[in-house]
Every structure is written in structure tokens, then in C-alpha cells.
Amino acid sequence: MKQSLFILFCLILTSCVQQEPVETTEQVIISDQHGNNSSGGSSSGSSGETGSGNNSSTTAGTGVSCTGVASNDGQGSGYPMHQFEMLLAGHQSWLPGTYSSSLASSTMPTILQAGLLFPTDSRLRVRMMVKSQPYPTAGQEYCYGRQVGQASDAHPYTKLKYRVHLRDVHCSTYNGNGQCTNAYLGSRYATQYVDPIDVGSCSPILDFGHLRNTGGNIIATTIEVDDVKADSTCQYNSTYCPAEKVVRAASCWHMKLQVVTDYTQDFK
């Protein structure tokens, strides 16, 4: 039953995903919180939550070039990889949940939807393409959580860096047909830090398959993306300009997320 529901929802979501081809060749690396050029990260998020899963490093894959179009970026058998347009204001996290704002629900699935999209027995890989910074009309919220009434950035970002956490989807209640009717998220764990990525470029493939928790009432494992930082505030001096300032609440950040599970094609 769970597989049938997953297939149905996958087909519905795939038909609604906006696909924009972009060429990219930039390669980036994962770094730890000290800037060391190796895969790694802390197992706790900024909220202090920790999970019980394996907290070893993820492995960067070889697929650092992508077009942002599922049919071009996938290979092998299965459904097209899942894609999400991450479009949020600075200081906001991308995280499945129940949101009253249409701007939030248009970019993030509900927890129940994540439970249908992210289940897997072994393969869970993600990759992000950094998109250009949007310029909203003055006074318009445009992206979820944006604070209006402030001036836009003097310089749009040219690169972003961020964190990725795993979050387990738990189910506490099932109906008579074995369908989950009450899902909730567990704590953050297996946190990874991704070095700055240029606009139009892709992150390495983050392989979380061996890091996720299993068993118990876990029905899937999703991700959270937070602490998105940009280089907007240091471009005026034309010197070294790392992406070290969290995107302003008056600004938006934009990335495309691609997700691979056992049910989808893999990355090329």
C-alpha cells in the first residue's frame, strides 16, 4: 500500500515541478565547520537538537555537473528524481511541514508528503543547484518569510554556502488501510557543511544512504537546509569575498534541490 501511494504521489509531483535547463561545470567541495577541505560536519544543529543515527561524514559524488532538469540529470531505471524549487527568505530553513503560507507550501512539501517521497531502503542522495538571487518588487513578500520595507542588497549574491541535516519522518497513527495519518519529524543529525557554490553551479552529490536512521516508526528520511550564507555584503571592496554572512531577512535565496531514492533514477 505504501509503495502504491508513493508511486501515485510521485507522478503527481513530477507533473508539477518547474524545470529550467542551466549549464554548469563548477566543482565544489564539502568542508567541516573549521574550513578543512574534507567531508564532515557536526551532528548537531543550531537548535542544539541531536539525533541517534550514524554521524560519520557523507561522501561527495562525482556528478558535479547538472542541468537542473530531471530527465537530463538522471540515468538508469526508476521514476525521474524528485526536484524542489527552494525559494525562501534569509534566516528561513527549507524543511517539510504544514505551513499556512502559500509561499511556503509552494516550495516545501508537508511532512506526510515527505513520508511518501523520501522512503528508501538504501539509496538517499541529494544535490543542489544555486540559482540567481531574486529581486522582489518593493513591498512584496515574494518568498516565504521575507521582511518587506527594507532596501534590497546593493549587490546580488554570486555564491551560497549552507548546512544540510537529516530529519527522520516518524508515523504515530495509521488508518485501517495501513496509511499514515499523523507524521512528525525527528531531530537533526548527520549535519553536513557545503562550501560556497557559484550561481548556476551544482553542489557535489551528498550521499546520506549509509547515515540515515532505520527501524522503529521511521517511514522515511528527509532533509533540512539552513544557515544559508552569501557574499552579497563584501563585494564592494573587490577583494577576497567569502560567503560568510547569512542571507538578509529582507532578501531571498534560491536553489534547486534534486533527490534520488531507491524508487528513482540515479544521478549521472
Summary of the structure (lengths in Angstrom):
residues: 268
radius of gyration: 18.0
end to end distance: 30.2
largest distance: 63.4
contacts: 875
relative contact order: 0.28
helix: 13%
strand: 34%
